[in-house]
Amino acid sequence: MVGSEGKPITTTTEEGVTSFYTVPGPTDTEIVHLDADVGATAGFMLIDLSDTTNWPHTNTGHINLLYVIVTTDPTSNFDGDIDIAVFSYNFTQGSSIFYYENQSDPTGFSATSITIQGEDNAQFELISPSNKVLNRVSSTIPTGSYYRRNINQNSILDDYASMSVTESGNYILSVKPEPTQPINTPFTVEFTVNGNLFRLAKDATMTETGYNFNVNFGNGSGYAPKSGSFIYINPPAFLWPNNSAVDFQLAADLDFASIVIDTTIATLLFQPAVALSILDTTTYYWRIRPTGETEFSAIYAFNLVPSSPGCGDIDGLAGPINILDLTYLVDFMFRGGSAPPDLNLADLTNDGNVNILDLTFMIDFIFRGGSPPPC
């Protein structure tokens, strides 16, 4: 093992750099130590799977990396920048690089927390607005973990990622078939944003080329319904940030073989004249392209649910009043955000207006134990 300047760090040296020594505990912990007085800026720990003396384990072809802990001396200057990389040349179906970079960016502390899971015949890549594959090689997230686990207790290892993201804009979730699974078998893709569930596909049929989904982890994306959301407004209103004419398609399946609506729209808002068919929770898919072009956008998905709307359910998502409704109302009132799908549900004081009194009422109800809205 060497530092970034080629200096050996496998043993204690006169420069004061040590590595590969063990701290006893519930499990023995291997340590790499970099002294602030030494020019080396990186330490590497090479794990030899065949060396069961120094790396005791009983696994075959792998070890379990349970955690990585980084500590710094507050009296030393590390420029506030500590990066961690984990490299493996034999990771189930191929090589992998997991890269965790601390950019000392204060926005990282207010990042959006997300999880993504692809079940059965699905492996995924999350591509950021700056075109980085976040769950493979990442340099734009403050924290993250990515692994494969058996989510639904069958014989297939599923993709799972948990991370915090700070980039705003539309992400692409690229979902491809598992190399070990036959084509035309089921897959499910779901994700959470700050604990709220979104679903892109449930027991859908995987094709040879897979699917690309548009997703957005914040507010104000300019697209509605929000991809993966659960909504009860029927017929739903479709919105995109483009004033030019677009070709619009709505389908009941991912391959757009069962097209419900296929039309050209010259405005940035469209609402079908009739309600969509619904049986329990029904997933619909839509896409657009500028009129005259051949390539459609990646797919947007939404889940239509039969739940009845409730007063204060401002964001149009089925469920109890929560912080998402409050954020939606603030964005609408002060930041030029989209209007609530049903303005009547935002009139919490039931006075015929949506204003600061409704916002105050919602804050009291959510955070101060106030009365439920009467509207």
CORRAMO-V83654 format. One record per residue. PSI is psi in degrees with one decimal (* if undefined). Layout:
psi=PSI
psi=PSI
//
This chain:
psi=139.2
psi=159.0
psi=178.4
psi=-16.9
psi=16.2
psi=6.5
psi=134.4
psi=139.5
psi=21.7
psi=-18.0
psi=168.9
psi=132.5
psi=170.0
psi=-19.4
psi=-10.9
psi=22.3
psi=127.9
psi=156.9
psi=171.2
psi=45.2
psi=160.1
psi=133.3
psi=115.3
psi=151.7
psi=-156.9
psi=-37.4
psi=143.0
psi=136.6
psi=126.2
psi=144.9
psi=138.7
psi=128.6
psi=127.9
psi=120.6
psi=137.6
psi=-19.1
psi=-3.6
psi=144.7
psi=-22.2
psi=136.4
psi=1.3
psi=142.2
psi=144.0
psi=138.4
psi=112.2
psi=121.0
psi=114.1
psi=109.4
psi=-21.9
psi=-11.6
psi=83.0
psi=-5.4
psi=-52.6
psi=-23.8
psi=74.6
psi=125.0
psi=160.6
psi=13.0
psi=167.8
psi=111.7
psi=6.4
psi=164.0
psi=165.5
psi=113.1
psi=102.6
psi=-36.9
psi=160.5
psi=124.3
psi=130.6
psi=126.8
psi=147.0
psi=151.0
psi=118.0
psi=-16.0
psi=-7.1
psi=159.8
psi=106.9
psi=17.7
psi=15.8
psi=20.6
psi=102.7
psi=120.1
psi=146.7
psi=132.8
psi=140.6
psi=120.2
psi=139.2
psi=132.6
psi=1.9
psi=77.2
psi=82.9
psi=-76.0
psi=11.4
psi=-177.5
psi=158.1
psi=152.6
psi=119.1
psi=122.1
psi=119.8
psi=118.7
psi=128.4
psi=110.0
psi=8.3
psi=38.7
psi=118.0
psi=-24.7
psi=-21.2
psi=-26.6
psi=-12.5
psi=28.4
psi=159.2
psi=129.7
psi=124.9
psi=155.1
psi=149.3
psi=137.2
psi=134.8
psi=116.0
psi=148.6
psi=-122.7
psi=63.7
psi=126.2
psi=146.4
psi=160.1
psi=132.0
psi=116.4
psi=122.0
psi=167.9
psi=-25.7
psi=15.0
psi=36.4
psi=138.3
psi=101.0
psi=-32.5
psi=15.7
psi=-62.6
psi=122.4
psi=139.2
psi=19.5
psi=13.8
psi=144.5
psi=-31.7
psi=157.8
psi=154.2
psi=142.4
psi=130.6
psi=175.1
psi=133.1
psi=163.0
psi=93.4
psi=-46.4
psi=24.1
psi=46.4
psi=-156.7
psi=7.8
psi=131.1
psi=132.4
psi=151.6
psi=138.3
psi=136.8
psi=141.0
psi=126.1
psi=171.5
psi=135.0
psi=146.9
psi=-17.3
psi=138.9
psi=157.5
psi=-175.2
psi=133.2
psi=158.0
psi=125.0
psi=104.5
psi=118.5
psi=121.4
psi=162.1
psi=150.6
psi=135.2
psi=-27.1
psi=-4.0
psi=145.7
psi=151.9
psi=157.3
psi=25.5
psi=161.5
psi=155.9
psi=157.6
psi=136.9
psi=122.4
psi=156.9
psi=161.1
psi=148.8
psi=112.2
psi=39.7
psi=-6.1
psi=132.8
psi=138.1
psi=146.7
psi=129.6
psi=-31.5
psi=142.3
psi=112.3
psi=37.5
psi=165.9
psi=124.3
psi=137.7
psi=177.1
psi=-33.8
psi=-14.0
psi=-163.1
psi=149.9
psi=125.2
psi=141.0
psi=132.2
psi=153.4
psi=131.8
psi=4.4
psi=-166.7
psi=164.4
psi=30.4
psi=-20.0
psi=-3.6
psi=139.3
psi=146.1
psi=150.9
psi=133.0
psi=127.8
psi=-3.4
psi=160.8
psi=119.3
psi=158.6
psi=-11.4
psi=120.3
psi=116.2
psi=145.6
psi=159.5
psi=133.0
psi=134.6
psi=141.6
psi=150.6
psi=64.9
psi=119.3
psi=-11.3
psi=164.5
psi=138.8
psi=152.4
psi=126.7
psi=132.1
psi=134.5
psi=131.4
psi=160.6
psi=3.9
psi=159.2
psi=-27.1
psi=-0.7
psi=37.6
psi=-31.9
psi=74.0
psi=130.3
psi=-42.0
psi=133.7
psi=104.3
psi=167.7
psi=133.7
psi=132.7
psi=-3.7
psi=171.0
psi=5.8
psi=134.3
psi=133.0
psi=121.6
psi=153.3
psi=-25.4
psi=156.3
psi=151.4
psi=151.4
psi=141.3
psi=132.9
psi=107.5
psi=-136.2
psi=121.0
psi=127.7
psi=130.8
psi=156.5
psi=140.9
psi=159.5
psi=159.6
psi=163.2
psi=147.5
psi=133.3
psi=131.8
psi=-16.5
psi=165.4
psi=-25.1
psi=125.3
psi=159.7
psi=168.8
psi=166.1
psi=139.3
psi=139.8
psi=149.4
psi=156.1
psi=115.2
psi=123.2
psi=151.8
psi=7.3
psi=146.0
psi=142.7
psi=150.2
psi=151.7
psi=129.1
psi=-5.8
psi=73.2
psi=-33.9
psi=-2.9
psi=4.7
psi=136.9
psi=140.3
psi=175.9
psi=163.3
psi=132.5
psi=-171.5
psi=-26.5
psi=-37.4
psi=-41.2
psi=-44.9
psi=-41.2
psi=-42.8
psi=-41.3
psi=-45.2
psi=-41.5
psi=-42.4
psi=-33.2
psi=-13.6
psi=12.2
psi=23.2
psi=174.4
psi=148.4
psi=147.8
psi=145.2
psi=-34.0
psi=103.6
psi=-27.9
psi=-32.7
psi=-14.6
psi=-9.7
psi=74.0
psi=-29.2
psi=-5.2
psi=40.4
psi=8.3
psi=2.3
psi=153.2
psi=109.8
psi=-165.0
psi=-26.2
psi=-37.6
psi=-39.2
psi=-45.3
psi=-40.1
psi=-42.8
psi=-40.2
psi=-43.9
psi=-41.0
psi=-43.1
psi=-42.4
psi=-16.9
psi=11.0
psi=28.4
psi=175.6
psi=149.8
psi=151.9
psi=142.6
psi=-6.9
psi=*
//
